[in-house]
Amino acid sequence: MAAGQSRSSNQLVVPQATNALDQLKYEVAQELGIAIPQDGYMGNMATRDAGAIGGHITRRLVQIAEQQLAGSSQFR
């Protein structure tokens, strides 16, 4: 599959976030030292590596959400 394509049935709540999430995926993979194939096909990637990327993305997204919530609560 080419970059940006997925067989996942999950749909983004904010479709415009696709590019930002892809960028985050590549940043996290680079930080972990995991090479993502240039063609974007991740079918040959080790499950452990894919899980590590997904786990770190989730942590990062939770951290971003917590920061936004903490910032917005100052104005209530």
C-alpha positions as CSV (number, residue, x, y, z in Angstrom):
1,M,0.0,0.0,0.0
2,A,1.2,3.5,-0.7
3,A,1.8,6.1,1.9
4,G,-1.4,7.5,3.3
5,Q,-3.4,4.5,2.4
6,S,-4.7,2.1,5.0
7,R,-7.0,-0.9,5.2
8,S,-8.1,0.3,8.7
9,S,-11.8,0.8,9.1
10,N,-11.1,3.6,11.6
11,Q,-12.1,7.0,10.4
12,L,-10.6,10.3,11.7
13,V,-12.9,12.6,13.5
14,V,-11.0,15.5,11.9
15,P,-10.0,14.3,8.4
16,Q,-7.7,17.3,8.0
17,A,-5.5,15.8,10.6
18,T,-4.3,13.0,8.3
19,N,-1.1,14.8,7.2
20,A,-0.2,15.8,10.8
21,L,-0.7,12.3,12.0
22,D,1.4,10.9,9.2
23,Q,4.2,13.4,10.1
24,L,3.9,12.3,13.8
25,K,4.3,8.7,12.7
26,Y,7.5,9.4,10.9
27,E,8.9,11.6,13.7
28,V,8.2,8.9,16.3
29,A,9.7,6.2,14.1
30,Q,12.9,8.3,13.6
31,E,13.2,8.9,17.4
32,L,12.9,5.2,18.0
33,G,15.4,4.3,15.3
34,I,12.8,2.4,13.2
35,A,13.0,2.7,9.5
36,I,9.6,3.1,7.7
37,P,9.9,1.9,4.1
38,Q,10.0,4.7,1.5
39,D,7.0,3.2,-0.4
40,G,4.9,3.4,2.8
41,Y,4.0,-0.3,2.8
42,M,4.4,-1.5,6.4
43,G,3.3,-5.1,5.8
44,N,6.9,-6.3,6.2
45,M,7.5,-4.3,9.4
46,A,7.9,-6.3,12.6
47,T,4.8,-6.2,14.8
48,R,6.9,-5.1,17.8
49,D,8.2,-2.1,15.8
50,A,4.7,-1.1,14.6
51,G,3.4,-1.5,18.2
52,A,6.2,0.7,19.6
53,I,5.4,3.4,17.1
54,G,1.7,3.3,17.8
55,G,2.3,3.3,21.6
56,H,4.5,6.3,21.4
57,I,2.1,8.2,19.1
58,T,-0.7,7.5,21.7
59,R,1.4,8.8,24.5
60,R,2.3,11.9,22.5
61,L,-1.4,12.6,21.6
62,V,-2.5,12.2,25.2
63,Q,0.2,14.6,26.3
64,I,-0.9,17.1,23.7
65,A,-4.5,16.8,24.8
66,E,-3.6,17.2,28.5
67,Q,-1.6,20.3,27.7
68,Q,-4.5,21.8,25.7
69,L,-7.0,20.9,28.5
70,A,-4.8,22.4,31.1
71,G,-4.4,25.6,29.0
72,S,-8.1,25.9,28.4
73,S,-9.1,25.4,32.1
74,Q,-7.3,28.7,33.0
75,F,-10.1,30.6,31.3
76,R,-13.0,29.0,33.0
